[in-house]
Amino acid sequence: MKRLLKIVLVSSLSLCCFSCYYDELPEEQDLVVEIPDDVVVSFNDDVQPIFSQCTGCHNGNTSPDLREGNAFNAIVPQYVSAGDAENSEFYKKLPGNDHPVEAGLVLTSDEIGIIKAWIDRGAENN
């Protein structure tokens, strides 16, 4: 009986340890929503409203000042490389990407996609 119990125990342990495996790690999903080229992205209508979430900190006391009327001049060209979101300091530091402090908010993938599209399309004050 002891021998049978040992066999069952070793078999169960082996099955438990070696039954689950992954051939490869799952690929990371691209969380940024791609905005189609035919959709117009306006700074005043699309981007500035996103910044309203950020004015608790970026209110003139913290750089950049993202308050309405100040945001564009505060970020372009110092933080934004027009036409190249991936290399823009502003885009890299968005909440949800790599914000330098715990902001207490994370932008949605749609909001990040809008900002990315705006920068990639020339970061115009429109």
Buried (B, 14 or more C-beta within 10 A) or exposed (E): EEEEEEEEEEEEEEEEEEEEEEEEEEEEEEEBBEBEEEEEBEBEEBBBEBBEBBBEEBEEEEEBBBBEEBBBEBBBEEBBBBEEBEEBEBBEBBBBBEBEEEBEEBBEBEBBBBBBBBBBBEBEEB
